[in-house]
């Protein structure tokens, strides 16, 4: 992203020094699920803009996360859309393993196992990609994943999949030597693979407007659909 100094921490105040250093070296952030905001952040009447045109329309601000290489270095912020220079989808990240140092791939199990995950998911024909610390490291190059980091995955599922197939995939992923947290992303939001595979009637669908309790994540209707 460009003009990273335009980021505004959700907690208020200025960007901490570690975040500024990370963004100078690796100007990448991850995008959150919360809805975007048009205009100025509430507590910042005069935020820095990424455009020099004073007549430009109000900025579109969206939620992002910055991570640093040390434990606890995580910052949730708002970024203006004008700051976006390039985007990467989770599906593109496994191919970026070659950008990482060999010792990272050898020493971080969650990174080393990505090819095996690809083989398991390929049987179900679901586009997939890593998110969380592993996804951030692959996208940005910042060494944020650790030896005990779980492997968080998003599985694109625009069309319904059976509970039986979900259970089969869940069982295969749990056999890997790292904790795997996978979510199925439908057109309406995301549901945890483990929850869907369990056969539970009530499911928590995570949406940009907050969680919803649903019966069917592909066809949610009403307050408890």
C-alpha positions as CSV (number, residue, x, y, z in Angstrom):
1,X,0.0,0.0,0.0
2,X,1.0,3.6,-0.5
3,X,1.2,6.4,2.1
4,X,1.0,4.0,5.0
5,X,1.1,7.0,7.4
6,X,-2.6,7.5,6.5
7,X,-3.6,4.5,8.6
8,X,-5.5,5.3,11.7
9,X,-5.5,3.0,14.7
10,X,-8.9,1.9,15.9
11,X,-7.8,2.6,19.4
12,X,-6.9,6.2,18.6
13,X,-3.7,8.0,18.6
14,X,-0.8,7.7,16.2
15,X,0.8,4.6,14.6
16,X,3.3,3.0,17.0
17,X,6.9,3.0,16.0
18,X,7.1,-0.7,15.3
19,X,4.1,-0.4,12.9
20,X,5.7,2.5,11.1
21,X,8.9,0.5,10.7
22,X,7.1,-2.6,9.5
23,X,5.1,-0.6,6.9
24,X,8.2,1.1,5.6
25,X,9.9,-2.2,5.0
26,X,6.8,-4.3,4.0
27,X,3.9,-2.0,3.1
28,X,1.2,-4.8,3.4
29,X,-1.8,-5.2,5.6
30,X,-4.7,-7.7,5.9
31,X,-8.3,-6.6,5.3
32,X,-10.8,-7.3,8.0
33,X,-14.4,-8.4,7.7
34,X,-16.1,-5.3,9.2
35,X,-17.9,-2.9,6.8
36,X,-16.1,0.1,5.3
37,X,-16.7,3.6,6.4
38,X,-17.2,6.6,4.2
39,X,-15.9,10.0,5.3
40,X,-13.5,10.7,8.2
41,X,-13.0,8.4,11.2
42,X,-15.1,9.7,14.1
43,X,-12.2,10.7,16.3
44,X,-10.0,12.2,13.6
45,X,-11.5,15.4,12.1
46,X,-8.5,16.0,9.9
47,X,-6.9,12.6,8.9
48,X,-4.2,12.5,6.4
49,X,-5.5,11.7,2.9
50,X,-3.8,9.8,0.1
51,X,-5.0,12.2,-2.5
52,X,-3.7,15.8,-3.0
53,X,-7.0,16.9,-4.6
54,X,-8.8,19.0,-1.9
55,X,-12.0,18.6,-4.0
56,X,-11.9,14.8,-4.0
57,X,-14.9,12.9,-2.7
58,X,-14.7,11.7,1.0
59,X,-12.4,8.8,1.5
60,X,-13.6,5.2,1.8
61,X,-12.0,3.7,4.9
62,X,-11.8,-0.1,5.5
63,X,-10.6,-2.2,8.4
64,X,-7.0,-3.6,8.2
65,X,-4.5,-5.3,10.5
66,X,-0.8,-4.7,10.7
67,X,1.5,-7.4,12.3
68,X,5.0,-7.2,13.5
69,X,7.7,-9.9,14.0
70,X,7.5,-9.8,17.8
71,X,4.7,-11.4,20.0
72,X,1.9,-8.9,20.6
73,X,2.7,-6.7,17.7
74,X,-0.7,-6.5,16.1
75,X,-2.5,-3.3,15.3
76,X,-6.1,-2.9,14.0
77,X,-6.6,0.2,12.0
78,X,-8.6,2.0,9.3
79,X,-7.0,2.6,5.9
80,X,-8.2,4.8,3.1
81,X,-9.1,3.0,-0.2
82,X,-6.8,5.5,-2.0
83,X,-3.8,3.9,-0.2
84,X,-4.3,0.6,-1.9
85,X,-1.6,-0.1,-4.5
86,X,-2.0,-3.9,-4.9
87,X,-4.1,-6.7,-3.6
88,X,-3.5,-10.4,-3.0
89,X,-6.2,-12.9,-2.4
90,X,-5.6,-15.9,0.0
91,X,-5.7,-18.2,-3.1
92,X,-2.6,-16.5,-4.4
93,X,-0.6,-16.9,-1.3
94,X,0.6,-20.5,-1.4
95,X,2.5,-19.7,-4.6
96,X,4.5,-17.2,-2.6
97,X,6.3,-19.8,-0.5
98,X,9.3,-19.4,-2.8
99,X,9.7,-15.8,-1.6
100,X,10.4,-16.9,2.0
101,X,13.8,-18.0,3.3
102,X,14.3,-21.8,3.3
103,X,14.8,-21.8,7.1
104,X,11.4,-20.3,7.5
105,X,9.8,-23.0,5.5
106,X,11.8,-25.7,7.4
107,X,11.2,-24.3,10.8
108,X,7.6,-23.2,10.7
109,X,5.3,-26.3,10.4
110,X,2.3,-24.3,9.3
111,X,4.3,-23.0,6.3
112,X,5.9,-26.3,5.5
113,X,2.5,-28.1,5.3
114,X,0.9,-25.9,2.7
115,X,1.5,-28.3,-0.2
116,X,-0.1,-31.1,1.8
117,X,-3.1,-28.9,2.5
118,X,-3.4,-28.2,-1.2
119,X,-3.5,-31.9,-2.0
120,X,-6.2,-32.5,0.6
121,X,-8.4,-29.6,-0.4
122,X,-8.0,-30.4,-4.1
123,X,-10.0,-33.6,-3.7
124,X,-13.0,-31.3,-2.8
125,X,-12.4,-28.7,-5.6
126,X,-12.6,-25.8,-3.2
127,X,-10.5,-22.7,-3.9
128,X,-8.5,-22.1,-0.7
129,X,-5.8,-20.0,0.8
130,X,-4.1,-19.3,4.2
131,X,-5.1,-16.4,6.4
132,X,-4.0,-15.3,9.8
133,X,-0.3,-15.2,10.6
134,X,0.7,-17.6,7.9
135,X,-1.2,-15.6,5.3
136,X,0.2,-12.4,6.5
137,X,3.8,-13.7,6.3
138,X,3.3,-15.1,2.8
139,X,1.8,-11.8,1.6
140,X,4.1,-9.3,3.3
141,X,7.3,-11.2,3.9
142,X,7.2,-10.2,7.6
143,X,8.2,-13.2,9.8
144,X,5.2,-13.3,12.0
145,X,4.4,-17.0,12.1
146,X,5.9,-19.1,14.8
147,X,6.6,-22.8,15.4
148,X,3.3,-23.1,17.3
149,X,1.2,-21.0,14.9
150,X,-2.0,-22.6,13.8
151,X,-2.8,-22.8,10.1
152,X,-5.9,-20.8,9.4
153,X,-7.6,-21.4,6.1
154,X,-10.4,-19.9,4.0
155,X,-12.2,-22.3,1.7
156,X,-14.3,-20.6,-1.0
157,X,-17.7,-22.4,-1.2
158,X,-20.1,-20.3,-3.2
159,X,-22.2,-23.4,-3.7
160,X,-23.4,-25.7,-0.9
161,X,-21.3,-28.7,0.0
162,X,-22.7,-31.7,1.9
163,X,-22.0,-32.2,5.6
164,X,-20.5,-35.5,4.7
165,X,-17.9,-34.0,2.4
166,X,-17.2,-31.3,5.1
167,X,-16.7,-34.0,7.7
168,X,-14.4,-35.9,5.4
169,X,-12.2,-32.8,4.8
170,X,-12.3,-31.9,8.5
171,X,-11.0,-35.3,9.5
172,X,-8.2,-35.2,6.9
173,X,-7.1,-31.7,8.1
174,X,-7.1,-32.8,11.8
175,X,-4.6,-35.5,11.0
176,X,-2.0,-32.8,10.1
177,X,0.7,-32.2,12.8
178,X,-0.5,-28.5,13.2
179,X,-3.8,-27.2,14.4
180,X,-5.9,-26.2,11.4
181,X,-8.8,-23.7,11.7
182,X,-10.7,-23.7,8.4
183,X,-13.7,-21.6,7.5
184,X,-16.1,-22.1,4.6
185,X,-16.9,-18.8,2.9
186,X,-20.3,-18.6,1.2
187,X,-21.8,-15.7,-0.7
188,X,-23.3,-14.5,2.6
189,X,-20.4,-14.9,5.0
190,X,-18.2,-17.5,6.6
191,X,-18.9,-20.5,8.9
192,X,-16.4,-22.7,10.7
193,X,-15.7,-26.0,8.9
194,X,-15.7,-27.8,12.2
195,X,-19.0,-26.4,13.2
196,X,-20.7,-27.2,9.9
197,X,-19.2,-30.7,9.8
198,X,-20.4,-31.5,13.3
199,X,-24.0,-31.5,12.0
200,X,-25.1,-28.7,14.4
201,X,-28.5,-27.3,13.4
202,X,-27.6,-23.8,14.5
203,X,-24.5,-22.3,12.9
204,X,-22.7,-19.0,13.4
205,X,-22.4,-17.1,10.1
206,X,-19.8,-14.4,10.3
207,X,-20.7,-11.4,8.1
208,X,-19.4,-7.9,7.6
209,X,-22.3,-6.7,9.8
210,X,-21.6,-9.1,12.6
211,X,-22.4,-12.7,13.4
212,X,-25.8,-14.3,12.6
213,X,-27.3,-17.5,13.8
214,X,-28.5,-19.6,10.8
215,X,-29.5,-23.1,9.8
216,X,-28.1,-22.9,6.3
217,X,-25.1,-20.6,5.5
218,X,-25.9,-20.7,1.8
219,X,-29.5,-19.7,2.1
220,X,-29.8,-17.6,5.3
221,X,-33.3,-16.1,5.9
222,X,-34.7,-14.3,8.9
223,X,-33.2,-13.9,12.3
224,X,-32.5,-17.6,12.7
225,X,-32.6,-19.0,9.2
